[in-house]
Amino acid sequence: MQRIARQSMETSLHRQLKEHYAANATQREVSLNGYRIDAICRGRLIEIQHGSLAAIRDKIAALLVEHSVTVVKPIIATKQLVKLDKRGGCEISRRLSPKRGRVVDLFDELVYFTRVFPHKRLTLEVVLVEMEELRYPGHGRRRRRRENDFQIADQRLLRVVETHRFRTLGDLRRLLPAELPTKFHTGHLATAMQIPRGIAQRIAYCLRETGGVKIVGKEGNAILYRYTRRAA
């Protein structure tokens, strides 16, 4: 029995990424140990996760007992918003979304995955992609704001921009600036990375929970951290 249900409709983006990792159709959508696996490549299990990593945390932990696993996390670098006149209809407009994804966005999801990563059989693969999202007029909850009243018809991969692999805490550390003090707090992190303090706190949480940093004191009200040998 499949323990985690698939979405009712698979997007083209998800299908295209499966084909990117496993060209042979027989290596895609494989049943193993009661789970549905997106793909298998050279004996390694591939799981592509658009949503929260929390949804597959227990599944991946179970599979890692006996198998090598790569979790592919797509991050949208750029997105074309394509407006259709109706469902299955013609394109009437296209614009670029102002939102931009970055590899550091991995920490937004890693907060739910610190009990699994790092693991000697696990690779986290962040794939920065360009995609297009097809939309058509809908009747959602936002009826007062007609410009936001739409349904998503599909999401399509345009190209893979970059791929980043993370296997160890040292790999995570390379996302952080080299000029941090030996003892640093999230204010140092926010300034060096030019990110909000809240995001810096999320990064520090992930590093602390995975064993990449340890608390070594305080500076005022700010907690001071230092890298552990595991992340050196």
C-alpha positions as CSV (number, residue, x, y, z in Angstrom):
1,M,0.0,0.0,0.0
2,Q,1.3,3.5,-0.9
3,R,1.9,5.3,2.4
4,I,2.0,8.8,1.0
5,A,-0.6,9.8,-1.5
6,R,0.3,11.6,-4.7
7,Q,-1.4,14.9,-5.7
8,S,-4.5,14.3,-7.8
9,M,-2.8,15.9,-10.8
10,E,0.9,15.8,-11.5
11,T,2.4,19.0,-13.0
12,S,4.5,19.0,-16.1
13,L,7.3,20.4,-14.0
14,H,7.3,17.4,-11.7
15,R,7.2,15.0,-14.7
16,Q,10.0,16.8,-16.5
17,L,12.2,16.7,-13.4
18,K,11.6,13.0,-13.1
19,E,12.6,12.6,-16.8
20,H,15.7,14.8,-16.1
21,Y,16.9,12.3,-13.4
22,A,15.7,9.1,-15.0
23,A,15.5,9.0,-18.8
24,N,14.2,5.4,-18.8
25,A,10.5,5.2,-18.1
26,T,10.9,1.9,-16.2
27,Q,13.0,3.8,-13.6
28,R,10.2,6.3,-12.8
29,E,7.3,5.8,-10.4
30,V,8.7,2.7,-8.8
31,S,7.1,0.9,-5.9
32,L,9.6,0.0,-3.1
33,N,8.9,-1.1,0.5
34,G,5.4,0.2,0.3
35,Y,6.4,3.6,-1.0
36,R,6.1,5.2,-4.4
37,I,9.5,6.5,-5.5
38,D,9.8,9.2,-8.1
39,A,12.8,7.7,-9.8
40,I,15.8,5.4,-9.4
41,C,19.1,6.2,-11.0
42,R,22.2,3.9,-10.7
43,G,20.7,2.3,-7.6
44,R,20.0,5.6,-5.8
45,L,16.4,6.6,-5.0
46,I,15.3,10.0,-6.2
47,E,12.5,11.9,-4.5
48,I,11.4,15.2,-6.0
49,Q,9.7,17.4,-3.4
50,H,8.0,20.7,-4.5
51,G,6.2,21.1,-1.2
52,S,7.4,21.1,2.4
53,L,10.2,18.6,3.3
54,A,8.2,17.9,6.5
55,A,5.7,15.9,4.3
56,I,8.4,13.4,3.3
57,R,10.6,13.4,6.5
58,D,9.4,10.1,7.9
59,K,9.4,8.4,4.5
60,I,13.0,9.5,3.8
61,A,14.1,8.4,7.2
62,A,12.6,4.9,6.6
63,L,14.2,4.6,3.2
64,L,17.6,5.6,4.4
65,V,17.8,2.5,6.7
66,E,18.7,0.4,3.6
67,H,19.0,2.8,0.6
68,S,20.9,5.7,-0.7
69,V,18.5,8.6,-1.4
70,T,18.7,11.9,-3.2
71,V,16.0,14.5,-2.2
72,V,15.6,17.0,-5.0
73,K,14.2,20.4,-3.9
74,P,13.3,22.7,-6.8
75,I,13.6,26.4,-6.0
76,I,12.0,28.8,-8.5
77,A,14.7,31.2,-9.7
78,T,12.3,32.9,-12.2
79,K,8.7,32.3,-13.1
80,Q,6.7,33.4,-16.1
81,L,3.0,34.0,-15.3
82,V,1.0,33.0,-18.4
83,K,-2.7,34.0,-18.4
84,L,-5.1,31.9,-20.5
85,D,-8.5,33.1,-21.6
86,K,-10.1,29.9,-20.1
87,R,-9.1,26.4,-19.0
88,G,-7.3,24.8,-21.9
89,G,-7.6,28.0,-23.8
90,C,-5.3,30.5,-25.6
91,E,-2.6,32.6,-24.0
92,I,-3.6,36.2,-23.7
93,S,-0.8,37.7,-21.6
94,R,2.6,36.8,-20.1
95,R,4.6,38.6,-17.4
96,L,7.6,37.8,-15.2
97,S,6.9,37.3,-11.5
98,P,8.9,39.7,-9.3
99,K,9.8,36.9,-6.9
100,R,13.2,35.3,-7.2
101,G,14.4,32.2,-5.5
102,R,17.9,31.6,-4.2
103,V,19.8,28.6,-3.0
104,V,19.8,30.0,0.5
105,D,16.0,29.5,0.5
106,L,16.9,25.8,1.3
107,F,17.0,26.8,5.0
108,D,13.2,27.7,4.8
109,E,12.6,23.9,4.4
110,L,15.6,22.5,6.2
111,V,14.0,23.6,9.5
112,Y,11.6,20.7,9.1
113,F,14.3,18.2,8.1
114,T,17.1,18.6,10.7
115,R,16.2,15.1,12.2
116,V,17.1,13.5,8.8
117,F,20.0,15.6,7.4
118,P,22.9,15.0,7.5
119,H,23.0,11.3,6.9
120,K,25.7,9.2,5.2
121,R,23.3,7.9,2.6
122,L,21.4,11.2,1.9
123,T,22.0,13.9,-0.6
124,L,20.0,17.1,-0.7
125,E,20.0,18.5,-4.2
126,V,18.7,22.0,-4.7
127,V,17.7,22.7,-8.3
128,L,17.2,26.3,-9.3
129,V,14.8,26.3,-12.2
130,E,13.1,28.7,-14.6
131,M,9.5,27.8,-15.1
132,E,6.2,29.0,-16.5
133,E,2.9,28.9,-14.7
134,L,-0.3,28.7,-16.7
135,R,-3.4,30.3,-15.1
136,Y,-7.0,30.7,-16.2
137,P,-9.9,32.6,-14.6
138,G,-11.3,30.8,-11.6
139,H,-13.7,31.2,-8.8
140,G,-11.5,30.9,-5.7
141,R,-11.8,32.5,-2.3
142,R,-10.4,35.9,-3.3
143,R,-13.5,37.1,-5.2
144,R,-13.1,40.6,-4.0
145,R,-9.7,40.9,-5.7
146,R,-10.5,39.9,-9.3
147,E,-6.9,40.0,-10.4
148,N,-6.1,37.2,-8.0
149,D,-9.1,35.1,-8.9
150,F,-7.5,32.4,-10.9
151,Q,-6.8,28.6,-11.0
152,I,-3.4,27.1,-11.9
153,A,-3.6,24.9,-15.0
154,D,0.0,23.7,-15.1
155,Q,3.6,24.5,-14.2
156,R,6.2,23.8,-16.8
157,L,10.0,23.6,-16.7
158,L,11.8,26.0,-19.0
159,R,15.4,25.1,-17.9
160,V,17.6,24.1,-15.0
161,V,19.7,27.0,-14.1
162,E,21.9,25.5,-11.3
163,T,22.3,22.4,-9.2
164,H,23.7,22.4,-5.7
165,R,24.4,19.2,-3.7
166,F,24.5,19.0,0.1
167,R,25.8,15.9,1.8
168,T,27.6,17.2,4.9
169,L,27.5,20.1,7.3
170,G,30.5,21.5,5.5
171,D,28.4,21.8,2.4
172,L,25.9,23.9,4.3
173,R,28.6,26.1,5.7
174,R,29.7,27.1,2.2
175,L,26.4,28.9,1.8
176,L,27.5,31.3,4.6
177,P,30.0,34.2,4.1
178,A,33.6,33.5,4.9
179,E,34.1,36.8,6.7
180,L,32.0,35.9,9.7
181,P,33.7,36.4,13.1
182,T,34.9,33.2,14.9
183,K,32.1,33.9,17.4
184,F,29.0,35.3,15.6
185,H,25.4,36.0,16.2
186,T,22.5,36.3,13.8
187,G,23.0,40.0,13.4
188,H,26.5,39.3,11.9
189,L,24.9,36.7,9.7
190,A,22.1,39.1,8.5
191,T,24.5,41.9,7.7
192,A,27.0,39.7,5.9
193,M,24.4,38.0,3.8
194,Q,22.1,41.1,3.4
195,I,19.1,39.2,4.6
196,P,16.5,40.0,7.3
197,R,17.3,39.0,10.8
198,G,14.4,36.5,10.9
199,I,16.0,34.5,8.0
200,A,19.4,34.6,9.7
201,Q,17.8,33.2,12.9
202,R,16.3,30.3,10.7
203,I,19.7,29.6,9.3
204,A,21.3,29.5,12.8
205,Y,18.5,27.2,14.0
206,C,19.2,24.7,11.2
207,L,22.9,24.8,11.9
208,R,22.4,24.3,15.6
209,E,19.9,21.5,15.2
210,T,22.1,19.6,12.7
211,G,25.3,20.1,14.8
212,G,27.0,22.6,12.6
213,V,27.3,25.3,15.2
214,K,27.3,25.4,19.0
215,I,26.3,28.1,21.4
216,V,29.4,29.6,23.1
217,G,27.9,32.6,25.0
218,K,26.0,35.8,24.6
219,E,26.7,39.4,23.4
220,G,24.0,41.5,25.1
221,N,20.8,39.6,24.3
222,A,22.2,37.9,21.2
223,I,23.3,34.3,21.3
224,L,26.8,33.7,20.1
225,Y,27.7,30.7,17.9
226,R,30.8,29.0,16.7
227,Y,31.3,26.4,14.0
228,T,31.8,22.8,15.2
229,R,34.6,20.6,13.8
230,R,31.9,18.7,11.9
231,A,31.2,21.8,9.8
232,A,34.7,23.0,9.5
